């Protein structure tokens, strides 16, 4: 199939769009990611409906909303009999179109060496999973090195996770992932169409860049964190408690402005490292005359508070947690384009399928992205977000988020882009709140029913079915999603 484009999906972990120069950041230059934006389509309103690592990734690989996959936190994963339910992953669907599919870097599967349709895998899992004997572990072992916990670095606790990595840059995980992607391109890029996802573990915490990437960034030059408006003290306490666990071990009860700015400088160093490896991948494609035969998609699974709202990490429906970058670069594109359509991270799935010549299964919630040449593709009029501890609906400038803590937030993002004025008790917003709440409840109910479709005994009335009335009748299990 010589005319099929190659597909590359680049996905750093926990990357905010406002920390990229192509999205307006003036405190960092990301020239290689900017190269993608300069000849591609940059989406300004892309959101991760499930802003935690595993839920976002499970939805990406299936094209399904997390309320339907059931993967709503990092301790959940896809059911092992997903194929018997009629579900196929995007690598499996593209395999049928003649693509050689590859997963390089972090995928966050359980078990970690699961393939889910990838024919080629080189694995470097989460920076916090020290005991996984993945390919990166073996790479370090062969060189007499190992993975290090953040707390094995000087200043880890007092600097709230902002450290200098003990490993030299050429042994760090984001360098390894980038070089493994380049190796795949050199080895297999000429053999036919390929579809590769590249999962960078950074700039996820610990905030541990190499010193040469940190040197140019002064904490004093970082953007100021968004203040805590004080409406969600229970979410704040959950954030503190969750980060005290052994995986991190940092106590954010006291979280000063200086500590936040230092974290931001270290985070920017990690972003700069990833930008360098994006450049290496682009140069490798160019060396093999593959750049104009390859569609490149760049996005992230979620953002990082970096001190905004006095929080760290992700996991809620604030801008800095679930607003993500999204860039699509098409072969032969001659100039930049910007789209403000409302789209989701999961829409990457349907987009790759359409660009690879595959139909999008009806059970998928993913839609093709608009503005890149796919007929009929449009943005969304609203979003529904979901995690185990919270639900969200966004429609136009309004966003309603409801959390398991009992705290609820209603913001008008046009008037209040930093989410400082909670309108939940504003008498002038009662009709807006009532409408959003009713629609959110209705959509969550519908999705929950669909999530249990595999257990459905019948679709049409069986009251007149004689076979059902006889002894020994067996129901179909699991029911296939396509039967809907």
C-alpha positions as CSV (number, residue, x, y, z in Angstrom):
1,X,0.0,0.0,0.0
2,X,2.6,2.6,-1.2
3,X,0.4,5.7,-0.9
4,X,-0.5,5.3,2.8
5,X,1.1,7.9,5.0
6,X,3.2,6.9,8.0
7,X,1.6,8.0,11.3
8,X,3.6,9.1,14.4
9,X,1.9,10.1,17.6
10,X,4.2,11.9,20.0
11,X,2.9,12.1,23.6
12,X,4.9,13.6,26.4
13,X,3.5,12.8,29.9
14,X,2.0,15.7,31.8
15,X,2.8,18.6,29.4
16,X,0.9,21.9,29.6
17,X,0.4,23.9,26.3
18,X,1.2,27.2,27.9
19,X,4.8,26.0,28.5
20,X,5.5,25.7,24.8
21,X,6.6,28.7,22.7
22,X,4.2,27.9,19.9
23,X,1.4,28.4,22.4
24,X,2.7,31.7,23.5
25,X,5.2,31.0,26.3
26,X,8.0,33.6,26.3
27,X,10.1,32.1,29.0
28,X,11.1,29.0,26.9
29,X,11.9,28.3,23.3
30,X,10.7,25.0,21.9
31,X,12.0,25.3,18.3
32,X,11.4,21.6,17.3
33,X,7.8,21.4,18.6
34,X,7.4,24.8,17.0
35,X,8.5,23.2,13.7
36,X,5.5,20.9,13.9
37,X,3.2,23.9,14.5
38,X,4.8,25.9,11.7
39,X,3.7,23.4,9.1
40,X,0.7,22.0,10.8
41,X,-2.6,22.6,12.5
42,X,-2.4,23.8,16.1
43,X,-5.6,23.3,18.2
44,X,-6.1,25.8,21.0
45,X,-9.1,24.2,22.7
46,X,-8.1,20.5,23.2
47,X,-8.9,18.9,26.5
48,X,-8.2,15.6,28.1
49,X,-11.6,14.4,29.4
50,X,-9.8,12.0,31.8
51,X,-6.7,13.9,33.1
52,X,-4.9,11.1,34.8
53,X,-2.3,8.8,33.1
54,X,-4.0,5.5,32.8
55,X,-7.6,6.7,32.1
56,X,-6.4,9.0,29.4
57,X,-4.4,6.2,27.7
58,X,-7.1,3.6,28.0
59,X,-9.5,5.9,26.2
60,X,-6.9,6.7,23.6
61,X,-6.2,3.1,22.7
62,X,-9.9,2.2,22.5
63,X,-11.4,5.5,21.4
64,X,-13.9,5.1,24.2
65,X,-14.9,7.5,26.9
66,X,-13.7,6.4,30.4
67,X,-17.2,6.1,31.7
68,X,-17.5,3.2,29.1
69,X,-14.1,1.6,29.5
70,X,-14.5,1.8,33.3
71,X,-10.9,3.0,33.7
72,X,-11.4,6.0,35.9
73,X,-8.2,6.0,37.9
74,X,-4.7,4.7,37.7
75,X,-5.6,1.5,39.5
76,X,-8.1,0.3,36.9
77,X,-7.5,-1.1,33.4
78,X,-9.3,-2.5,30.4
79,X,-11.0,-5.9,30.8
80,X,-8.9,-8.7,29.4
81,X,-11.7,-10.0,27.2
82,X,-12.1,-6.7,25.4
83,X,-11.8,-8.5,22.0
84,X,-14.7,-10.9,22.9
85,X,-16.7,-7.7,23.6
86,X,-16.1,-6.6,20.0
87,X,-13.6,-3.9,21.0
88,X,-10.5,-3.4,18.9
89,X,-7.6,-1.1,19.7
90,X,-6.3,1.4,17.2
91,X,-3.1,-0.6,16.6
92,X,-5.2,-3.7,15.9
93,X,-7.4,-1.8,13.4
94,X,-4.4,-0.2,11.6
95,X,-2.7,-3.6,11.5
96,X,-5.6,-4.7,9.2
97,X,-4.8,-1.8,6.9
98,X,-1.3,-3.0,6.4
99,X,0.5,-0.8,9.0
100,X,3.4,-2.0,11.1
101,X,2.5,-0.7,14.5
102,X,5.0,0.3,17.2
103,X,4.7,1.5,20.8
104,X,7.9,3.1,22.0
105,X,8.3,4.4,25.6
106,X,5.6,4.8,28.2
107,X,2.2,3.2,27.5
108,X,1.1,2.5,31.2
109,X,-0.5,-0.9,30.4
110,X,-1.2,-3.6,33.0
111,X,0.7,-5.8,32.8
112,X,3.4,-3.4,31.6
113,X,4.6,-5.6,28.8
114,X,1.1,-6.1,27.3
115,X,1.0,-5.3,23.5
116,X,-2.7,-4.4,22.8
117,X,-2.0,-4.7,19.1
118,X,1.4,-3.2,18.9
119,X,3.6,-5.4,16.7
120,X,6.8,-3.7,17.9
121,X,7.5,-2.5,21.4
122,X,10.4,-0.9,23.2
123,X,9.3,-0.1,26.7
124,X,10.2,2.6,29.2
125,X,7.5,2.9,31.8
126,X,6.6,5.6,34.3
127,X,9.5,7.5,35.9
128,X,8.1,6.4,39.3
129,X,8.0,2.6,38.6
130,X,11.5,1.7,39.6
131,X,11.2,-2.1,39.7
132,X,9.8,-2.7,36.2
133,X,12.4,-4.7,34.3
134,X,11.5,-2.9,31.0
135,X,13.8,-2.3,28.1
136,X,15.1,0.9,29.7
137,X,15.9,-1.0,32.8
138,X,18.0,-3.4,30.8
139,X,19.7,-0.5,29.0
140,X,20.8,0.9,32.3
141,X,21.7,-2.5,33.7
142,X,24.1,-3.1,30.8
143,X,25.9,0.1,31.6
144,X,26.2,-0.5,35.3
145,X,23.4,1.9,36.2
146,X,19.8,1.7,37.5
147,X,16.7,3.8,37.9
148,X,16.7,6.1,40.9
149,X,13.8,7.3,43.1
150,X,13.5,11.0,43.4
151,X,14.3,10.8,47.1
152,X,17.8,9.5,46.2
153,X,18.7,13.0,44.9
154,X,19.9,16.0,46.9
155,X,17.3,18.5,47.8
156,X,14.3,16.3,46.8
157,X,12.1,17.0,49.8
158,X,12.9,20.7,50.6
159,X,12.5,21.6,46.9
160,X,9.3,19.6,46.5
161,X,10.6,17.2,43.9
162,X,12.8,19.7,41.9
163,X,16.2,18.0,41.5
164,X,19.1,17.4,39.2
165,X,19.0,13.9,37.7
166,X,21.9,11.7,38.9
167,X,22.1,10.1,35.5
168,X,23.8,12.0,32.6
169,X,21.6,13.1,29.8
170,X,22.5,10.3,27.4
171,X,21.3,7.8,30.0
172,X,18.1,9.5,31.0
173,X,14.7,8.1,30.0
174,X,13.5,10.8,27.6
175,X,16.7,10.6,25.7
176,X,16.4,6.8,25.5
177,X,12.8,7.0,24.3
178,X,13.7,9.6,21.6
179,X,16.7,7.5,20.4
180,X,14.6,4.3,20.3
181,X,12.0,6.1,18.1
182,X,14.8,7.2,15.8
183,X,16.2,3.6,15.7
184,X,12.7,2.3,14.7
185,X,12.5,4.9,11.9
186,X,16.0,3.9,10.5
187,X,15.3,0.2,10.8
188,X,11.7,0.0,9.5
189,X,10.8,3.3,8.0
190,X,11.4,2.2,4.4
191,X,9.6,-1.1,4.6
192,X,6.0,0.2,4.2
193,X,3.6,2.3,6.2
194,X,4.1,2.4,9.9
195,X,2.1,3.8,12.8
196,X,4.2,4.6,15.9
197,X,3.2,6.0,19.3
198,X,6.1,7.6,21.2
199,X,5.4,8.0,24.9
200,X,7.9,10.3,26.7
201,X,7.8,9.7,30.5
202,X,8.7,13.4,31.0
203,X,8.0,16.1,31.9
204,X,6.1,14.2,34.6
205,X,7.6,14.6,38.1
206,X,10.1,14.2,39.6
207,X,11.2,17.4,38.1
208,X,14.7,16.1,37.3
209,X,16.4,17.6,34.2
210,X,20.0,17.3,33.3
211,X,22.0,20.4,34.5
212,X,22.8,21.5,30.9
213,X,19.1,21.9,30.2
214,X,18.3,23.6,33.5
215,X,21.1,26.1,33.3
216,X,19.3,28.7,31.1
217,X,16.2,28.9,33.2
218,X,15.9,31.1,36.3
219,X,13.0,30.5,38.7
220,X,12.5,34.3,38.8
221,X,11.7,34.2,35.1
222,X,8.9,31.7,35.4
223,X,5.2,32.6,35.1
224,X,3.5,33.2,38.5
225,X,1.2,30.4,39.7
226,X,-2.5,31.0,39.7
227,X,-3.8,31.7,43.3
228,X,-5.9,29.3,45.3
229,X,-9.4,30.8,45.5
230,X,-10.2,28.8,48.6
231,X,-13.3,27.0,47.2
232,X,-11.9,23.4,47.3
233,X,-10.1,22.8,50.6
234,X,-11.0,19.1,50.5
235,X,-9.5,18.7,47.0
236,X,-6.4,20.4,48.3
237,X,-6.2,17.9,51.2
238,X,-6.7,15.0,48.8
239,X,-3.8,16.4,46.7
240,X,-1.5,16.6,49.7
241,X,-2.5,13.1,50.9
242,X,-2.0,11.5,47.5
243,X,1.4,12.9,47.0
244,X,2.6,11.7,50.4
245,X,2.5,8.1,49.2
246,X,5.7,6.1,48.6
247,X,5.6,6.7,44.9
248,X,6.3,10.4,45.6
249,X,6.7,11.0,49.3
250,X,6.7,14.8,49.2
251,X,4.5,16.8,51.6
252,X,3.0,19.8,50.0
253,X,1.2,21.1,53.1
254,X,3.6,24.0,53.0
255,X,4.1,25.1,49.4
256,X,5.8,28.5,49.0
257,X,5.9,30.7,45.9
258,X,9.7,30.2,45.7
259,X,9.2,26.4,45.7
260,X,6.6,26.6,43.0
261,X,8.8,28.8,40.8
262,X,11.7,26.5,41.3
263,X,9.6,23.5,40.2
264,X,8.5,25.5,37.1
265,X,12.1,26.1,36.1
266,X,12.9,22.4,36.5
267,X,9.8,21.5,34.6
268,X,10.8,23.8,31.7
269,X,14.2,22.1,31.6
270,X,12.4,18.7,31.1
271,X,10.3,20.3,28.4
272,X,13.4,21.5,26.7
273,X,14.9,18.0,26.8
274,X,11.8,16.6,25.1
275,X,11.9,19.3,22.5
276,X,15.5,18.3,21.6
277,X,14.4,14.7,21.1
278,X,11.4,15.8,18.9
279,X,14.0,17.5,16.8
280,X,16.1,14.3,16.6
281,X,13.0,12.4,15.4
282,X,12.2,15.0,12.7
283,X,15.8,15.0,11.5
284,X,15.8,11.2,11.3
285,X,12.6,11.3,9.2
286,X,14.2,13.9,7.0
287,X,17.4,11.8,6.5
288,X,15.3,8.9,5.3
289,X,13.2,11.1,3.0
290,X,10.2,10.2,5.1
291,X,9.2,13.6,6.5
292,X,6.8,14.4,3.6
293,X,5.3,10.9,3.8
294,X,4.5,11.1,7.5
295,X,1.7,12.6,9.5
296,X,2.8,13.7,13.0
297,X,0.4,14.2,15.9
298,X,1.7,15.9,19.1
299,X,-0.3,15.9,22.3
300,X,-0.2,15.1,26.0
301,X,-2.3,13.0,28.3
302,X,-2.9,15.9,30.8
303,X,-1.2,18.9,32.3
304,X,0.4,19.8,35.6
305,X,-0.7,22.3,38.2
306,X,2.9,23.3,39.0
307,X,1.5,25.2,42.0
308,X,-1.6,26.7,40.4
309,X,-4.5,26.7,42.9
310,X,-1.9,25.6,45.4
311,X,-1.9,22.1,43.8
312,X,0.6,19.8,42.2
313,X,0.2,17.2,39.5
314,X,-3.2,16.7,37.9
315,X,-6.5,14.9,38.3
316,X,-9.2,17.7,38.3
317,X,-10.9,19.9,35.8
318,X,-8.9,23.0,36.1
319,X,-7.3,24.5,33.0
320,X,-3.7,23.6,34.1
321,X,-4.7,20.0,34.7
322,X,-6.8,19.0,31.7
323,X,-6.1,21.6,28.9
324,X,-3.5,19.9,26.6
325,X,-1.5,20.8,23.5
326,X,-2.5,19.2,20.2
327,X,-0.7,19.7,16.9
328,X,-1.3,17.8,13.6
329,X,1.4,18.1,10.9
330,X,0.4,16.8,7.5
331,X,2.8,15.9,4.6
332,X,3.3,18.8,2.2
333,X,1.8,21.4,4.5
334,X,3.3,24.8,3.7
335,X,2.2,27.0,6.6
336,X,0.7,27.1,10.0
337,X,-3.0,27.0,10.8
338,X,-4.8,27.5,14.1
339,X,-8.2,26.0,15.1
340,X,-10.2,27.0,18.1
341,X,-12.7,24.1,17.7
342,X,-13.5,22.3,21.0
343,X,-11.9,18.9,20.7
344,X,-10.6,16.1,23.0
345,X,-7.4,14.2,23.3
346,X,-9.4,11.0,22.6
347,X,-10.2,12.4,19.1
348,X,-6.7,11.5,18.2
349,X,-7.8,7.9,17.9
350,X,-10.5,8.4,15.3
351,X,-8.1,10.8,13.4
352,X,-5.4,8.2,13.1
353,X,-7.8,5.6,12.0
354,X,-9.3,7.8,9.3
355,X,-5.9,9.0,8.1
356,X,-4.8,5.3,7.9
357,X,-7.8,4.3,5.8
358,X,-9.7,2.5,8.6
359,X,-13.4,3.0,9.5
360,X,-14.1,4.3,13.0
361,X,-16.1,1.6,14.9
362,X,-19.6,2.8,16.0
363,X,-18.8,2.0,19.7
364,X,-16.0,4.6,19.7
365,X,-16.7,8.1,21.2
366,X,-13.7,9.5,19.4
367,X,-14.3,11.8,16.4
368,X,-12.0,12.8,13.6
369,X,-10.4,16.2,14.2
370,X,-11.6,19.1,12.0
371,X,-9.5,21.2,9.7
372,X,-7.1,18.5,8.5
373,X,-8.9,17.3,5.4
374,X,-11.1,14.5,6.8
375,X,-14.6,14.9,5.2
376,X,-17.4,15.8,7.6
377,X,-15.1,16.3,10.6
378,X,-16.4,18.9,13.1
379,X,-15.5,20.1,16.6
380,X,-17.8,19.4,19.6
381,X,-20.4,21.6,21.1
382,X,-19.7,20.4,24.6
383,X,-17.4,18.1,26.6
384,X,-18.1,15.6,29.3
385,X,-15.1,14.8,31.6
386,X,-15.0,12.0,34.1
387,X,-12.6,10.5,36.7
388,X,-13.4,8.3,39.7
389,X,-13.5,11.4,41.9
390,X,-15.2,14.0,39.6
391,X,-17.4,14.8,36.6
392,X,-17.4,17.8,34.4
393,X,-19.4,19.4,31.6
394,X,-18.1,22.3,29.5
395,X,-20.3,24.2,27.1
396,X,-19.2,27.4,25.5
397,X,-17.6,29.6,28.2
398,X,-19.2,27.6,31.0
399,X,-17.7,24.8,32.9
400,X,-19.4,22.9,35.8
401,X,-17.3,20.4,37.8
402,X,-18.6,18.2,40.6
403,X,-16.3,16.2,42.9
404,X,-16.7,13.3,45.2
405,X,-15.7,15.6,48.1
406,X,-19.0,17.4,47.7
407,X,-17.3,20.5,46.3
408,X,-18.7,21.9,43.0
409,X,-17.3,24.6,40.8
410,X,-19.0,26.7,38.1
411,X,-16.8,29.0,36.0
412,X,-17.3,31.4,33.1
413,X,-13.9,31.0,31.4
414,X,-14.3,34.0,29.1
415,X,-14.7,36.3,32.1
416,X,-12.6,34.4,34.5
417,X,-9.8,32.5,32.6
418,X,-7.8,31.8,35.9
419,X,-10.8,30.2,37.6
420,X,-10.9,32.5,40.6
421,X,-14.7,33.2,40.8
422,X,-16.8,30.2,41.6
423,X,-20.4,31.0,40.4
424,X,-22.0,27.9,41.9
425,X,-24.0,30.0,44.4
426,X,-24.6,33.0,42.1
427,X,-28.4,33.5,41.9
428,X,-27.9,35.0,38.4
429,X,-26.5,31.6,37.2
430,X,-29.2,29.4,38.5
431,X,-30.7,28.6,35.1
432,X,-27.2,27.9,33.6
433,X,-26.3,25.6,36.6
434,X,-29.6,23.7,36.3
435,X,-29.2,23.1,32.6
436,X,-25.6,22.0,32.8
437,X,-26.2,19.8,35.8
438,X,-29.2,18.1,34.2
439,X,-27.2,17.4,31.0
440,X,-24.2,16.2,32.9
441,X,-26.4,13.8,34.9
442,X,-28.2,12.5,31.8
443,X,-24.9,11.8,29.9
444,X,-23.3,10.1,32.8
445,X,-26.3,7.8,33.2
446,X,-26.3,7.0,29.5
447,X,-22.6,6.2,29.5
448,X,-22.9,4.0,32.6
449,X,-25.6,1.9,31.0
450,X,-23.4,1.5,27.9
451,X,-20.4,0.6,30.0
452,X,-22.2,-2.5,31.1
453,X,-23.3,-3.5,27.7
454,X,-21.3,-6.8,27.8
455,X,-23.6,-8.0,30.5
456,X,-26.8,-7.2,28.7
457,X,-29.0,-10.3,28.4
458,X,-31.3,-9.1,25.7
459,X,-31.7,-6.1,23.3
460,X,-35.2,-6.8,22.1
461,X,-38.1,-8.1,24.2
462,X,-37.8,-11.9,24.9
463,X,-41.2,-12.3,26.5
464,X,-42.5,-14.1,23.4
465,X,-39.2,-16.0,22.7
466,X,-40.0,-19.7,23.1
467,X,-36.4,-20.8,23.1
468,X,-35.8,-18.7,26.2
469,X,-38.7,-20.5,27.9
470,X,-37.0,-23.9,27.6
471,X,-34.6,-25.5,30.0
472,X,-30.9,-25.0,29.3
473,X,-31.2,-21.7,27.5
474,X,-27.8,-19.9,27.6
475,X,-27.3,-16.1,27.3
476,X,-24.7,-14.6,25.1
477,X,-21.7,-13.4,27.2
478,X,-20.0,-11.1,26.7
479,X,-22.4,-9.2,24.5
480,X,-20.5,-7.5,21.7
481,X,-20.5,-3.7,21.7
482,X,-21.2,-3.7,17.9
483,X,-24.6,-5.4,18.7
484,X,-25.9,-2.1,20.0
